[in-house]
Amino acid sequence: MKIHVVRAESVHEYVATHARSRSSMTQFLKTLEIADWQEMNDIKSTFGSFDAVCGGKRVVFNVGGNNFRIICGIKFRSGVILLYIKFIGTHAEYTKLCNAKANEPGICEVEMYKARK
């Protein structure tokens, strides 16, 4: 199934203020454009590793050689997988988020980017 990134403009907004992330974020989005997943385990074949958290409702991607983290809500729908961008930040910012909110609960609660209505 193809992947649809909800609020992909969040990545572009992040890159606009964090120029050193440009090539990594561009590669991340390009990879998603050609990915074809049927289940959660297929993400490993695309990215090598990821963390499924919050009961499989969110995934954490390591981007740019582990320099950045992207937390996405994930929903498998008929014919499409929806990725909702919830957080984009450096590895250090991600660690701070996890430490401040007792790890996985912090990841489950973060809503940095919300879908526009």
TORNU-764412 format. One record per atom (N, C-alpha, C, O, CB): residue number from 0; residue in three letters; atom name; x, y, z. Coordinates in pm, whole numbers. Glycine has a CB too. Example, Ala and Ser with C-alpha at 12.3 -4.5 7.8 and 13.67 -1.06 7.14 Angstrom:
# residues 2
(0 ALA N (1319 -569 780))
(0 ALA CA (1230 -450 780))
(0 ALA C (1320 -330 780))
(0 ALA O (1424 -332 846))
(0 ALA CB (1131 -447 905))
(1 SER N (1285 -225 708))
(1 SER CA (1367 -106 714))
(1 SER C (1290 3 787))
(1 SER O (1341 114 804))
(1 SER CB (1408 -60 572))
***
This chain:
# residues 117
(0 MET N (84 -118 0))
(0 MET CA (0 0 0))
(0 MET C (89 124 0))
(0 MET O (198 125 57))
(0 MET CB (-96 0 122))
(1 LYS N (41 224 -63))
(1 LYS CA (114 349 -67))
(1 LYS C (96 426 63))
(1 LYS O (1 403 138))
(1 LYS CB (67 435 -185))
(2 ILE N (188 516 88))
(2 ILE CA (188 595 212))
(2 ILE C (149 738 180))
(2 ILE O (202 800 87))
(2 ILE CB (327 590 281))
(3 HIS N (55 790 257))
(3 HIS CA (17 930 245))
(3 HIS C (61 1001 374))
(3 HIS O (21 962 484))
(3 HIS CB (-138 946 221))
(4 VAL N (144 1103 359))
(4 VAL CA (194 1179 475))
(4 VAL C (101 1297 498))
(4 VAL O (92 1389 417))
(4 VAL CB (341 1226 453))
(5 VAL N (33 1293 612))
(5 VAL CA (-56 1402 650))
(5 VAL C (30 1511 714))
(5 VAL O (109 1484 804))
(5 VAL CB (-169 1354 749))
(6 ARG N (14 1631 666))
(6 ARG CA (94 1746 710))
(6 ARG C (241 1733 671))
(6 ARG O (329 1764 751))
(6 ARG CB (82 1762 860))
(7 ALA N (266 1685 549))
(7 ALA CA (404 1678 499))
(7 ALA C (470 1815 501))
(7 ALA O (592 1826 508))
(7 ALA CB (407 1619 357))
(8 GLU N (389 1920 494))
(8 GLU CA (446 2055 499))
(8 GLU C (518 2081 631))
(8 GLU O (599 2173 640))
(8 GLU CB (336 2160 478))
(9 SER N (488 2002 733))
(9 SER CA (560 2014 860))
(9 SER C (709 1989 841))
(9 SER O (793 2052 905))
(9 SER CB (503 1916 964))
(10 VAL N (741 1895 753))
(10 VAL CA (881 1866 724))
(10 VAL C (946 1987 658))
(10 VAL O (1058 2025 693))
(10 VAL CB (895 1740 633))
(11 HIS N (875 2048 564))
(11 HIS CA (929 2166 495))
(11 HIS C (944 2284 591))
(11 HIS O (1039 2361 581))
(11 HIS CB (837 2205 377))
(12 GLU N (850 2298 684))
(12 GLU CA (860 2403 785))
(12 GLU C (983 2380 874))
(12 GLU O (1054 2475 908))
(12 GLU CB (732 2408 870))
(13 TYR N (1007 2256 911))
(13 TYR CA (1122 2224 995))
(13 TYR C (1252 2255 920))
(13 TYR O (1344 2315 976))
(13 TYR CB (1118 2076 1038))
(14 VAL N (1259 2215 796))
(14 VAL CA (1379 2238 715))
(14 VAL C (1406 2387 699))
(14 VAL O (1522 2429 695))
(14 VAL CB (1364 2172 577))
(15 ALA N (1301 2466 688))
(15 ALA CA (1317 2611 671))
(15 ALA C (1391 2674 789))
(15 ALA O (1459 2775 773))
(15 ALA CB (1181 2678 653))
(16 THR N (1377 2616 907))
(16 THR CA (1443 2672 1025))
(16 THR C (1562 2588 1072))
(16 THR O (1634 2627 1165))
(16 THR CB (1343 2685 1138))
(17 HIS N (1584 2473 1009))
(17 HIS CA (1695 2384 1043))
(17 HIS C (1760 2336 914))
(17 HIS O (1742 2221 873))
(17 HIS CB (1646 2263 1130))
(18 ALA N (1835 2424 852))
(18 ALA CA (1890 2399 718))
(18 ALA C (1974 2272 709))
(18 ALA O (1975 2208 604))
(18 ALA CB (1974 2516 676))
(19 ARG N (2043 2236 814))
(19 ARG CA (2129 2117 804))
(19 ARG C (2049 1987 792))
(19 ARG O (2106 1882 762))
(19 ARG CB (2219 2110 925))
(20 SER N (1919 1994 815))
(20 SER CA (1834 1876 803))
(20 SER C (1781 1854 661))
(20 SER O (1719 1752 633))
(20 SER CB (1718 1886 899))
(21 ARG N (1804 1951 572))
(21 ARG CA (1742 1949 439))
(21 ARG C (1761 1817 364))
(21 ARG O (1663 1757 321))
(21 ARG CB (1798 2062 356))
(22 SER N (1882 1772 347))
(22 SER CA (1904 1652 266))
(22 SER C (1844 1528 332))
(22 SER O (1788 1443 264))
(22 SER CB (2055 1631 242))
(23 SER N (1854 1519 463))
(23 SER CA (1798 1404 535))
(23 SER C (1646 1401 525))
(23 SER O (1588 1295 500))
(23 SER CB (1840 1407 682))
(24 MET N (1583 1514 543))
(24 MET CA (1436 1520 538))
(24 MET C (1385 1498 396))
(24 MET O (1282 1434 376))
(24 MET CB (1387 1655 591))
(25 THR N (1457 1552 299))
(25 THR CA (1419 1531 159))
(25 THR C (1426 1384 124))
(25 THR O (1337 1330 59))
(25 THR CB (1509 1613 64))
(26 GLN N (1532 1318 168))
(26 GLN CA (1546 1174 144))
(26 GLN C (1437 1094 215))
(26 GLN O (1385 998 159))
(26 GLN CB (1683 1126 191))
(27 PHE N (1401 1134 334))
(27 PHE CA (1294 1068 409))
(27 PHE C (1163 1073 330))
(27 PHE O (1097 970 313))
(27 PHE CB (1275 1134 548))
(28 LEU N (1126 1192 281))
(28 LEU CA (1002 1205 205))
(28 LEU C (1006 1129 73))
(28 LEU O (907 1067 33))
(28 LEU CB (973 1353 178))
(29 LYS N (1120 1132 4))
(29 LYS CA (1134 1058 -122))
(29 LYS C (1121 908 -98))
(29 LYS O (1061 837 -179))
(29 LYS CB (1269 1089 -188))
(30 THR N (1177 861 11))
(30 THR CA (1168 719 45))
(30 THR C (1022 680 68))
(30 THR O (979 574 23))
(30 THR CB (1253 687 170))
(31 LEU N (948 764 136))
(31 LEU CA (806 735 161))
(31 LEU C (725 733 32))
(31 LEU O (629 657 20))
(31 LEU CB (748 837 257))
(32 GLU N (763 817 -65))
(32 GLU CA (690 821 -193))
(32 GLU C (694 688 -266))
(32 GLU O (598 651 -333))
(32 GLU CB (748 929 -282))
(33 ILE N (804 614 -254))
(33 ILE CA (818 490 -329))
(33 ILE C (794 365 -243))
(33 ILE O (792 253 -294))
(33 ILE CB (955 483 -391))
(34 ALA N (777 385 -112))
(34 ALA CA (755 271 -22))
(34 ALA C (622 203 -52))
(34 ALA O (526 267 -96))
(34 ALA CB (760 316 125))
(35 ASP N (619 74 -26))
(35 ASP CA (498 -6 -44))
(35 ASP C (489 -102 73))
(35 ASP O (553 -208 73))
(35 ASP CB (499 -82 -182))
(36 TRP N (410 -67 173))
(36 TRP CA (400 -146 293))
(36 TRP C (264 -215 300))
(36 TRP O (163 -160 256))
(36 TRP CB (422 -59 418))
(37 GLN N (263 -334 354))
(37 GLN CA (139 -406 379))
(37 GLN C (112 -418 529))
(37 GLN O (-3 -432 572))
(37 GLN CB (144 -545 314))
(38 GLU N (220 -414 607))
(38 GLU CA (210 -429 753))
(38 GLU C (327 -357 817))
(38 GLU O (418 -310 749))
(38 GLU CB (208 -580 795))
(39 MET N (323 -349 950))
(39 MET CA (427 -276 1025))
(39 MET C (567 -328 995))
(39 MET O (661 -249 982))
(39 MET CB (400 -285 1174))
(40 ASN N (584 -459 986))
(40 ASN CA (717 -515 963))
(40 ASN C (779 -471 831))
(40 ASN O (901 -475 816))
(40 ASN CB (711 -666 967))
(41 ASP N (698 -429 735))
(41 ASP CA (750 -382 607))
(41 ASP C (829 -252 621))
(41 ASP O (911 -220 535))
(41 ASP CB (636 -363 508))
(42 ILE N (803 -179 726))
(42 ILE CA (876 -53 748))
(42 ILE C (1025 -82 763))
(42 ILE O (1108 -4 718))
(42 ILE CB (821 22 873))
(43 LYS N (1059 -194 827))
(43 LYS CA (1199 -232 843))
(43 LYS C (1269 -250 709))
(43 LYS O (1386 -215 695))
(43 LYS CB (1210 -360 925))
(44 SER N (1199 -305 612))
(44 SER CA (1262 -326 482))
(44 SER C (1291 -194 412))
(44 SER O (1379 -187 326))
(44 SER CB (1172 -414 393))
(45 THR N (1218 -91 447))
(45 THR CA (1240 41 388))
(45 THR C (1344 122 464))
(45 THR O (1432 183 403))
(45 THR CB (1109 119 383))
(46 PHE N (1335 122 596))
(46 PHE CA (1420 208 678))
(46 PHE C (1526 135 760))
(46 PHE O (1610 200 821))
(46 PHE CB (1335 286 769))
(47 GLY N (1523 4 762))
(47 GLY CA (1621 -69 840))
(47 GLY C (1582 -84 984))
(47 GLY O (1595 -192 1042))
(47 GLY CB (1754 -2 831))
(48 SER N (1535 24 1044))
(48 SER CA (1486 16 1182))
(48 SER C (1385 127 1206))
(48 SER O (1384 230 1138))
(48 SER CB (1603 27 1283))
(49 PHE N (1300 103 1302))
(49 PHE CA (1202 199 1348))
(49 PHE C (1153 149 1482))
(49 PHE O (1176 33 1517))
(49 PHE CB (1083 217 1245))
(50 ASP N (1089 234 1557))
(50 ASP CA (1030 193 1684))
(50 ASP C (879 208 1674))
(50 ASP O (829 316 1644))
(50 ASP CB (1087 277 1803))
(51 ALA N (808 100 1700))
(51 ALA CA (662 105 1709))
(51 ALA C (630 127 1856))
(51 ALA O (673 50 1942))
(51 ALA CB (594 -27 1653))
(52 VAL N (555 231 1886))
(52 VAL CA (523 265 2024))
(52 VAL C (374 292 2038))
(52 VAL O (300 294 1939))
(52 VAL CB (605 388 2070))
(53 CYS N (333 312 2160))
(53 CYS CA (194 348 2189))
(53 CYS C (97 243 2136))
(53 CYS O (-4 277 2075))
(53 CYS CB (160 485 2131))
(54 GLY N (130 118 2159))
(54 GLY CA (43 10 2113))
(54 GLY C (36 -2 1962))
(54 GLY O (-65 -47 1907))
(54 GLY CB (-94 29 2166))
(55 GLY N (145 38 1893))
(55 GLY CA (148 30 1748))
(55 GLY C (75 144 1678))
(55 GLY O (54 139 1557))
(55 GLY CB (89 -99 1703))
(56 LYS N (36 246 1754))
(56 LYS CA (-34 361 1695))
(56 LYS C (61 469 1646))
(56 LYS O (22 558 1571))
(56 LYS CB (-130 421 1796))
(57 ARG N (188 460 1687))
(57 ARG CA (289 558 1646))
(57 ARG C (418 486 1610))
(57 ARG O (449 379 1663))
(57 ARG CB (315 662 1756))
(58 VAL N (492 548 1519))
(58 VAL CA (624 497 1483))
(58 VAL C (723 612 1498))
(58 VAL O (691 728 1476))
(58 VAL CB (625 440 1337))
(59 VAL N (845 575 1537))
(59 VAL CA (953 672 1551))
(59 VAL C (1059 636 1449))
(59 VAL O (1113 526 1450))
(59 VAL CB (1012 672 1697))
(60 PHE N (1088 730 1360))
(60 PHE CA (1188 710 1256))
(60 PHE C (1317 779 1296))
(60 PHE O (1315 893 1344))
(60 PHE CB (1137 762 1120))
(61 ASN N (1429 712 1275))
(61 ASN CA (1562 771 1289))
(61 ASN C (1600 822 1150))
(61 ASN O (1605 745 1055))
(61 ASN CB (1669 667 1345))
(62 VAL N (1626 949 1139))
(62 VAL CA (1652 1012 1010))
(62 VAL C (1789 1079 1012))
(62 VAL O (1831 1132 1114))
(62 VAL CB (1541 1116 975))
(63 GLY N (1856 1075 900))
(63 GLY CA (1984 1145 887))
(63 GLY C (2093 1085 971))
(63 GLY O (2163 1156 1043))
(63 GLY CB (1967 1288 923))
(64 GLY N (2109 954 963))
(64 GLY CA (2214 889 1039))
(64 GLY C (2196 903 1188))
(64 GLY O (2293 917 1263))
(64 GLY CB (2346 944 1000))
(65 ASN N (2070 899 1232))
(65 ASN CA (2036 904 1374))
(65 ASN C (2050 1045 1433))
(65 ASN O (2052 1061 1555))
(65 ASN CB (2124 808 1451))
(66 ASN N (2058 1147 1347))
(66 ASN CA (2067 1285 1395))
(66 ASN C (1930 1343 1428))
(66 ASN O (1919 1432 1512))
(66 ASN CB (2135 1371 1292))
(67 PHE N (1826 1294 1361))
(67 PHE CA (1691 1348 1377))
(67 PHE C (1593 1236 1408))
(67 PHE O (1618 1119 1378))
(67 PHE CB (1647 1424 1250))
(68 ARG N (1482 1273 1470))
(68 ARG CA (1373 1181 1497))
(68 ARG C (1244 1241 1442))
(68 ARG O (1220 1361 1451))
(68 ARG CB (1361 1151 1650))
(69 ILE N (1161 1154 1386))
(69 ILE CA (1028 1194 1344))
(69 ILE C (931 1095 1406))
(69 ILE O (942 974 1386))
(69 ILE CB (1015 1198 1186))
(70 ILE N (835 1147 1483))
(70 ILE CA (730 1064 1541))
(70 ILE C (606 1082 1456))
(70 ILE O (563 1194 1428))
(70 ILE CB (702 1102 1692))
(71 CYS N (549 970 1414))
(71 CYS CA (428 975 1331))
(71 CYS C (320 884 1388))
(71 CYS O (348 773 1433))
(71 CYS CB (460 934 1186))
(72 GLY N (197 933 1386))
(72 GLY CA (84 844 1408))
(72 GLY C (71 762 1281))
(72 GLY O (103 810 1173))
(72 GLY CB (-49 923 1442))
(73 ILE N (25 639 1293))
(73 ILE CA (13 553 1175))
(73 ILE C (-122 483 1177))
(73 ILE O (-166 430 1279))
(73 ILE CB (128 450 1170))
(74 LYS N (-187 484 1061))
(74 LYS CA (-315 413 1045))
(74 LYS C (-313 340 912))
(74 LYS O (-286 398 807))
(74 LYS CB (-436 511 1053))
(75 PHE N (-343 212 918))
(75 PHE CA (-357 132 797))
(75 PHE C (-503 138 755))
(75 PHE O (-592 96 828))
(75 PHE CB (-310 -17 820))
(76 ARG N (-527 190 638))
(76 ARG CA (-662 201 582))
(76 ARG C (-670 114 457))
(76 ARG O (-569 61 411))
(76 ARG CB (-700 350 550))
(77 SER N (-786 101 404))
(77 SER CA (-803 23 282))
(77 SER C (-730 92 167))
(77 SER O (-772 198 121))
(77 SER CB (-953 6 248))
(78 GLY N (-620 30 121))
(78 GLY CA (-547 82 6))
(78 GLY C (-445 190 34))
(78 GLY O (-373 231 -57))
(78 GLY CB (-641 133 -89))
(79 VAL N (-437 239 159))
(79 VAL CA (-342 346 189))
(79 VAL C (-302 340 336))
(79 VAL O (-378 297 422))
(79 VAL CB (-403 485 155))
(80 ILE N (-180 385 363))
(80 ILE CA (-133 399 500))
(80 ILE C (-117 548 526))
(80 ILE O (-52 619 450))
(80 ILE CB (3 322 523))
(81 LEU N (-177 594 634))
(81 LEU CA (-169 735 670))
(81 LEU C (-63 753 778))
(81 LEU O (-66 686 881))
(81 LEU CB (-306 788 719))
(82 LEU N (30 845 753))
(82 LEU CA (131 885 853))
(82 LEU C (101 1028 894))
(82 LEU O (102 1119 811))
(82 LEU CB (278 871 796))
(83 TYR N (75 1047 1021))
(83 TYR CA (46 1180 1075))
(83 TYR C (169 1228 1150))
(83 TYR O (206 1171 1253))
(83 TYR CB (-79 1178 1169))
(84 ILE N (234 1331 1100))
(84 ILE CA (355 1382 1165))
(84 ILE C (317 1450 1295))
(84 ILE O (236 1542 1298))
(84 ILE CB (431 1481 1072))
(85 LYS N (379 1401 1404))
(85 LYS CA (351 1453 1538))
(85 LYS C (467 1530 1597))
(85 LYS O (447 1622 1676))
(85 LYS CB (314 1340 1630))
(86 PHE N (590 1494 1558))
(86 PHE CA (709 1558 1614))
(86 PHE C (824 1542 1516))
(86 PHE O (842 1436 1456))
(86 PHE CB (747 1496 1752))
(87 ILE N (901 1648 1499))
(87 ILE CA (1027 1645 1424))
(87 ILE C (1129 1717 1512))
(87 ILE O (1104 1828 1559))
(87 ILE CB (1013 1713 1281))
(88 GLY N (1242 1654 1532))
(88 GLY CA (1344 1719 1613))
(88 GLY C (1476 1645 1607))
(88 GLY O (1488 1540 1544))
(88 GLY CB (1298 1731 1755))
(89 THR N (1573 1701 1673))
(89 THR CA (1703 1636 1681))
(89 THR C (1694 1519 1776))
(89 THR O (1597 1504 1850))
(89 THR CB (1814 1736 1726))
(90 HIS N (1795 1437 1773))
(90 HIS CA (1802 1323 1866))
(90 HIS C (1798 1375 2009))
(90 HIS O (1731 1318 2095))
(90 HIS CB (1930 1238 1841))
(91 ALA N (1870 1483 2036))
(91 ALA CA (1873 1541 2171))
(91 ALA C (1736 1593 2213))
(91 ALA O (1696 1575 2328))
(91 ALA CB (1976 1654 2177))
(92 GLU N (1664 1657 2122))
(92 GLU CA (1529 1707 2154))
(92 GLU C (1433 1592 2182))
(92 GLU O (1348 1600 2271))
(92 GLU CB (1475 1794 2038))
(93 TYR N (1447 1485 2106))
(93 TYR CA (1366 1365 2126))
(93 TYR C (1393 1304 2263))
(93 TYR O (1301 1266 2335))
(93 TYR CB (1394 1262 2014))
(94 THR N (1520 1295 2299))
(94 THR CA (1558 1240 2429))
(94 THR C (1501 1325 2541))
(94 THR O (1451 1273 2641))
(94 THR CB (1711 1230 2442))
(95 LYS N (1507 1456 2525))
(95 LYS CA (1452 1548 2624))
(95 LYS C (1302 1527 2638))
(95 LYS O (1250 1527 2750))
(95 LYS CB (1483 1694 2585))
(96 LEU N (1232 1510 2528))
(96 LEU CA (1089 1484 2528))
(96 LEU C (1060 1355 2605))
(96 LEU O (971 1351 2691))
(96 LEU CB (1034 1475 2383))
(97 CYS N (1133 1252 2575))
(97 CYS CA (1113 1123 2641))
(97 CYS C (1140 1131 2790))
(97 CYS O (1063 1078 2870))
(97 CYS CB (1202 1015 2578))
(98 ASN N (1247 1197 2827))
(98 ASN CA (1283 1209 2968))
(98 ASN C (1181 1293 3045))
(98 ASN O (1150 1263 3160))
(98 ASN CB (1422 1269 2983))
(99 ALA N (1130 1397 2983))
(99 ALA CA (1035 1488 3049))
(99 ALA C (900 1422 3073))
(99 ALA O (831 1456 3169))
(99 ALA CB (1017 1613 2966))
(100 LYS N (863 1329 2988))
(100 LYS CA (729 1271 2999))
(100 LYS C (732 1120 3019))
(100 LYS O (639 1051 2977))
(100 LYS CB (649 1303 2875))
(101 ALA N (835 1069 3080))
(101 ALA CA (845 927 3114))
(101 ALA C (839 837 2991))
(101 ALA O (765 738 2989))
(101 ALA CB (736 889 3210))
(102 ASN N (917 871 2889))
(102 ASN CA (936 791 2770))
(102 ASN C (810 769 2687))
(102 ASN O (754 865 2635))
(102 ASN CB (993 660 2808))
(103 GLU N (764 646 2673))
(103 GLU CA (656 620 2578))
(103 GLU C (531 706 2600))
(103 GLU O (474 752 2502))
(103 GLU CB (618 476 2584))
(104 PRO N (486 729 2723))
(104 PRO CA (371 818 2738))
(104 PRO C (396 956 2676))
(104 PRO O (304 1017 2620))
(104 PRO CB (337 833 2885))
(105 GLY N (519 1006 2686))
(105 GLY CA (552 1135 2624))
(105 GLY C (538 1130 2474))
(105 GLY O (489 1225 2412))
(105 GLY CB (692 1177 2661))
(106 ILE N (582 1020 2415))
(106 ILE CA (570 1004 2271))
(106 ILE C (424 997 2231))
(106 ILE O (384 1054 2129))
(106 ILE CB (646 879 2224))
(107 CYS N (344 928 2310))
(107 CYS CA (202 912 2277))
(107 CYS C (126 1043 2286))
(107 CYS O (29 1065 2215))
(107 CYS CB (138 810 2369))
(108 GLU N (172 1131 2375))
(108 GLU CA (100 1257 2398))
(108 GLU C (144 1371 2307))
(108 GLU O (68 1466 2288))
(108 GLU CB (119 1297 2541))
(109 VAL N (264 1365 2251))
(109 VAL CA (317 1479 2175))
(109 VAL C (230 1508 2052))
(109 VAL O (191 1417 1979))
(109 VAL CB (462 1451 2133))
(110 GLU N (202 1634 2031))
(110 GLU CA (119 1680 1918))
(110 GLU C (175 1810 1861))
(110 GLU O (103 1909 1847))
(110 GLU CB (-30 1700 1962))
(111 MET N (304 1811 1829))
(111 MET CA (367 1933 1780))
(111 MET C (298 1983 1652))
(111 MET O (277 2104 1636))
(111 MET CB (515 1909 1754))
(112 TYR N (266 1893 1563))
(112 TYR CA (203 1930 1437))
(112 TYR C (66 1867 1431))
(112 TYR O (51 1746 1450))
(112 TYR CB (289 1885 1316))
(113 LYS N (-35 1947 1405))
(113 LYS CA (-171 1895 1397))
(113 LYS C (-223 1914 1255))
(113 LYS O (-185 2008 1186))
(113 LYS CB (-265 1966 1499))
(114 ALA N (-307 1823 1215))
(114 ALA CA (-369 1834 1082))
(114 ALA C (-458 1956 1079))
(114 ALA O (-530 1984 1175))
(114 ALA CB (-449 1706 1048))
(115 ARG N (-452 2027 969))
(115 ARG CA (-540 2143 953))
(115 ARG C (-679 2095 919))
(115 ARG O (-696 1997 847))
(115 ARG CB (-487 2238 845))
(116 LYS N (-776 2164 970))
(116 LYS CA (-916 2124 944))
(116 LYS C (-968 2190 820))
(116 LYS O (-1084 2169 783))
(116 LYS CB (-1006 2158 1062))
***
